[in-house]
Amino acid sequence: MRANLDILRKNDPVLGKLIDLIGELELYKQDNHYLSLVKSIIGQQLSIKAAEAIFIRFIDLTERSIIPEKVIMLSDEAHRKIGISYQKIKYI
C-alpha cells in the first residue's frame, strides 16, 4: 500500500498533499459480495445513522442470513416495513 501511495504522490501533487494530510487509510475486503452490495444499496442517499438503523433491521428480517435465496423470499411489504424503498427493493 505504501508503494502505491508513493506513486500517487509522485504523479499527482494535489492528491499527494491530501495523502499527506489524511494519511494511509485502512482498507478491508468483504468476502460476502452480496452483503456488501445490499449494504451499499440500503445506504445510498441516507445519513449514516439512518442507513445503519435500516441495515440492522434488515439483518434481523433475514435472521442474519443475507443471501439472495433468502432475500428473494421476503415480501416487498416486509422490506417496506423496515424502511427500504420500493426502488431499492428492486435492486436488492
Secondary structure, 3 states (H helix, E strand, C coil): CHHHHHHHHHHCHHHHHHHHHHCCCCCCCCCCHHHHHHHHHHHCCCCHHHHHHHHHHHHHHCCCCCCHHHHCCCCHHHHHHCCCCHHHHHHC
